[in-house]
Structures are given as C-alpha cells and as structure tokens.
Amino acid sequence: MKLSQDALISDEKLTKYLLASRKRNDKSGWLAQAGYRLETWPILRRDLVQQVLPNDASFVERTEYGEVYEIVGRLKGPNGKILPVRTIWMVENATKTTKFITMYPDKR
C-alpha cells in the first residue's frame, strides 16, 4: 500500500531528534555519512518525501492512536552516499493524517 504523499514530517522530529547529536539513540552520525546536517535539515525532509514515501508501506500494528506502517527504502544523501533505511509512519485515527514517526538503519 502507498501512504499519502501529504504526510507530515515535523521540523522538530528532524532538528531535535534525527539530526541532533544525542548520547543515546544518536542517528545524527549515521545520517552525516550521507551528508545530512542539522543546518540543512529541509534536504532530509525533501529526500524522505521524494525517495522513501513513494515506496510500498507494510502494516505493522493498530494502536489506540492509529495504524502504524513501515517503509523500507534507500536514502541517497546530498553527498551521493546511499543509506538503507527503515521508516515508521502512523495514520492517525482521529484525523486520518499520515505522520512520520522515526527512521533507523536497515540492517537486514
């Protein structure tokens, strides 16, 4: 199944979580390998929408808040390096809005 191309990807999710250096569950170093930086966070949003979101989504689970989906894909960064990724998205029950939840390396 395909998720809505109008999915919401919050600025905070990119700037305060994925691209921010953290002591635990840091993803900024991994993303930096492909050229993603905090200063250029809109590029990561654009690439998620253009390169990952069009891929097929697999249903993961139904929660009290909505249906959770996973999209596996490849993210080609600004420097040309490709990162295999797994992304998690939710279609909220109340609004039917698709929202980006997280992303991590696809190690399979």
Phi and psi restraints in degrees (value plus and minus 20) as a CYANA .aco file:
   2 LYS   PHI    -123.3   -83.3
   2 LYS   PSI     118.6   158.6
   3 LEU   PHI    -109.8   -69.8
   3 LEU   PSI     141.6   181.6
   4 SER   PHI     -79.1   -39.1
   4 SER   PSI     113.1   153.1
   5 GLN   PHI     -91.4   -51.4
   5 GLN   PSI     -28.9    11.1
   6 ASP   PHI    -113.7   -73.7
   6 ASP   PSI       0.4    40.4
   7 ALA   PHI     -76.6   -36.6
   7 ALA   PSI     124.9   164.9
   8 LEU   PHI    -108.4   -68.4
   8 LEU   PSI     109.7   149.7
   9 ILE   PHI    -144.3  -104.3
   9 ILE   PSI      86.3   126.3
  10 SER   PHI     -90.3   -50.3
  10 SER   PSI     124.5   164.5
  11 ASP   PHI     -76.9   -36.9
  11 ASP   PSI     -62.5   -22.5
  12 GLU   PHI     -83.7   -43.7
  12 GLU   PSI     -56.5   -16.5
  13 LYS   PHI     -81.6   -41.6
  13 LYS   PSI     -56.6   -16.6
  14 LEU   PHI    -100.9   -60.9
  14 LEU   PSI     -66.7   -26.7
  15 THR   PHI    -105.1   -65.1
  15 THR   PSI     -48.3    -8.3
  16 LYS   PHI    -128.9   -88.9
  16 LYS   PSI     -22.3    17.7
  17 TYR   PHI    -148.6  -108.6
  17 TYR   PSI     -87.8   -47.8
  18 LEU   PHI     -88.5   -48.5
  18 LEU   PSI     -61.4   -21.4
  19 LEU   PHI    -121.3   -81.3
  19 LEU   PSI     -19.0    21.0
  20 ALA   PHI    -112.4   -72.4
  20 ALA   PSI     115.0   155.0
  21 SER   PHI     -87.6   -47.6
  21 SER   PSI     109.3   149.3
  22 ARG   PHI    -153.2  -113.2
  22 ARG   PSI     129.7   169.7
  23 LYS   PHI     -91.4   -51.4
  23 LYS   PSI     -52.7   -12.7
  24 ARG   PHI    -142.9  -102.9
  24 ARG   PSI     118.3   158.3
  25 ASN   PHI      36.7    76.7
  25 ASN   PSI      20.3    60.3
  26 ASP   PHI     -91.0   -51.0
  26 ASP   PSI     108.7   148.7
  27 LYS   PHI    -134.8   -94.8
  27 LYS   PSI     -28.8    11.2
  28 SER   PHI     -83.8   -43.8
  28 SER   PSI     -59.8   -19.8
  29 GLY   PHI     -85.0   -45.0
  29 GLY   PSI     -60.6   -20.6
  30 TRP   PHI     -83.9   -43.9
  30 TRP   PSI     -66.1   -26.1
  31 LEU   PHI     -88.0   -48.0
  31 LEU   PSI     -51.1   -11.1
  32 ALA   PHI     -83.2   -43.2
  32 ALA   PSI     -46.6    -6.6
  33 GLN   PHI     -78.8   -38.8
  33 GLN   PSI     -48.8    -8.8
  34 ALA   PHI    -119.3   -79.3
  34 ALA   PSI     -15.2    24.8
  35 GLY   PHI      75.3   115.3
  35 GLY   PSI     -11.0    29.0
  36 TYR   PHI    -103.3   -63.3
  36 TYR   PSI     111.7   151.7
  37 ARG   PHI    -152.5  -112.5
  37 ARG   PSI     134.8   174.8
  38 LEU   PHI     -76.4   -36.4
  38 LEU   PSI     -60.0   -20.0
  39 GLU   PHI     -85.6   -45.6
  39 GLU   PSI     -43.3    -3.3
  40 THR   PHI    -139.4   -99.4
  40 THR   PSI      17.6    57.6
  41 TRP   PHI     -76.4   -36.4
  41 TRP   PSI     -50.1   -10.1
  42 PRO   PHI     -80.6   -40.6
  42 PRO   PSI     -44.7    -4.7
  43 ILE   PHI     -86.4   -46.4
  43 ILE   PSI     -59.5   -19.5
  44 LEU   PHI     -83.8   -43.8
  44 LEU   PSI     -62.9   -22.9
  45 ARG   PHI     -79.5   -39.5
  45 ARG   PSI     -68.5   -28.5
  46 ARG   PHI     -78.4   -38.4
  46 ARG   PSI     -64.8   -24.8
  47 ASP   PHI     -87.7   -47.7
  47 ASP   PSI     -56.1   -16.1
  48 LEU   PHI     -81.6   -41.6
  48 LEU   PSI     -64.1   -24.1
  49 VAL   PHI     -88.2   -48.2
  49 VAL   PSI     -62.2   -22.2
  50 GLN   PHI    -104.8   -64.8
  50 GLN   PSI     -53.2   -13.2
  51 GLN   PHI    -124.0   -84.0
  51 GLN   PSI     -49.1    -9.1
  52 VAL   PHI    -126.6   -86.6
  52 VAL   PSI     -69.1   -29.1
  53 LEU   PHI     -75.9   -35.9
  53 LEU   PSI     -53.7   -13.7
  54 PRO   PHI     -88.8   -48.8
  54 PRO   PSI     -34.5     5.5
  55 ASN   PHI     -91.5   -51.5
  55 ASN   PSI     142.8   182.8
  56 ASP   PHI     -85.5   -45.5
  56 ASP   PSI     119.4   159.4
  57 ALA   PHI    -123.8   -83.8
  57 ALA   PSI     119.5   159.5
  58 SER   PHI    -127.0   -87.0
  58 SER   PSI     113.3   153.3
  59 PHE   PHI     -85.9   -45.9
  59 PHE   PSI     114.6   154.6
  60 VAL   PHI    -128.2   -88.2
  60 VAL   PSI     -75.2   -35.2
  61 GLU   PHI    -185.1  -145.1
  61 GLU   PSI     143.2   183.2
  62 ARG   PHI    -128.8   -88.8
  62 ARG   PSI     106.3   146.3
  63 THR   PHI    -135.2   -95.2
  63 THR   PSI     158.8   198.8
  64 GLU   PHI     -86.8   -46.8
  64 GLU   PSI     -38.6     1.4
  65 TYR   PHI    -116.0   -76.0
  65 TYR   PSI     -44.0    -4.0
  66 GLY   PHI     143.4   183.4
  66 GLY   PSI    -191.7  -151.7
  67 GLU   PHI    -116.1   -76.1
  67 GLU   PSI     112.7   152.7
  68 VAL   PHI    -121.7   -81.7
  68 VAL   PSI     115.8   155.8
  69 TYR   PHI    -149.2  -109.2
  69 TYR   PSI     135.8   175.8
  70 GLU   PHI    -142.8  -102.8
  70 GLU   PSI     117.9   157.9
  71 ILE   PHI    -142.1  -102.1
  71 ILE   PSI     105.3   145.3
  72 VAL   PHI    -120.4   -80.4
  72 VAL   PSI     115.6   155.6
  73 GLY   PHI    -184.2  -144.2
  73 GLY   PSI    -187.0  -147.0
  74 ARG   PHI    -145.6  -105.6
  74 ARG   PSI     117.3   157.3
  75 LEU   PHI    -138.2   -98.2
  75 LEU   PSI      92.0   132.0
  76 LYS   PHI    -110.7   -70.7
  76 LYS   PSI      93.4   133.4
  77 GLY   PHI     -97.5   -57.5
  77 GLY   PSI     155.4   195.4
  78 PRO   PHI     -78.3   -38.3
  78 PRO   PSI     -46.5    -6.5
  79 ASN   PHI    -112.8   -72.8
  79 ASN   PSI     -16.9    23.1
  80 GLY   PHI      73.7   113.7
  80 GLY   PSI     -32.0     8.0
  81 LYS   PHI     -92.4   -52.4
  81 LYS   PSI     121.5   161.5
  82 ILE   PHI    -123.7   -83.7
  82 ILE   PSI     109.2   149.2
  83 LEU   PHI    -129.5   -89.5
  83 LEU   PSI     106.0   146.0
  84 PRO   PHI     -96.3   -56.3
  84 PRO   PSI     107.5   147.5
  85 VAL   PHI    -148.3  -108.3
  85 VAL   PSI     135.3   175.3
  86 ARG   PHI    -142.4  -102.4
  86 ARG   PSI     107.5   147.5
  87 THR   PHI    -140.3  -100.3
  87 THR   PSI     128.2   168.2
  88 ILE   PHI    -137.1   -97.1
  88 ILE   PSI     115.2   155.2
  89 TRP   PHI    -153.7  -113.7
  89 TRP   PSI     134.3   174.3
  90 MET   PHI    -150.7  -110.7
  90 MET   PSI     116.5   156.5
  91 VAL   PHI    -120.2   -80.2
  91 VAL   PSI      89.3   129.3
  92 GLU   PHI     -88.8   -48.8
  92 GLU   PSI     118.6   158.6
  93 ASN   PHI     -81.2   -41.2
  93 ASN   PSI     -69.2   -29.2
  94 ALA   PHI     -86.4   -46.4
  94 ALA   PSI     -61.0   -21.0
  95 THR   PHI    -131.5   -91.5
  95 THR   PSI     -33.3     6.7
  96 LYS   PHI      42.8    82.8
  96 LYS   PSI      -3.3    36.7
  97 THR   PHI    -101.6   -61.6
  97 THR   PSI     117.8   157.8
  98 THR   PHI    -110.8   -70.8
  98 THR   PSI     109.3   149.3
  99 LYS   PHI    -147.8  -107.8
  99 LYS   PSI     120.7   160.7
 100 PHE   PHI     -95.0   -55.0
 100 PHE   PSI     112.1   152.1
 101 ILE   PHI    -124.9   -84.9
 101 ILE   PSI     -76.2   -36.2
 102 THR   PHI    -182.9  -142.9
 102 THR   PSI     154.6   194.6
 103 MET   PHI    -166.9  -126.9
 103 MET   PSI     125.9   165.9
 104 TYR   PHI    -171.5  -131.5
 104 TYR   PSI     145.6   185.6
 105 PRO   PHI     -83.4   -43.4
 105 PRO   PSI     119.8   159.8
 106 ASP   PHI    -109.4   -69.4
 106 ASP   PSI      87.2   127.2
 107 LYS   PHI    -118.6   -78.6
 107 LYS   PSI     -12.0    28.0
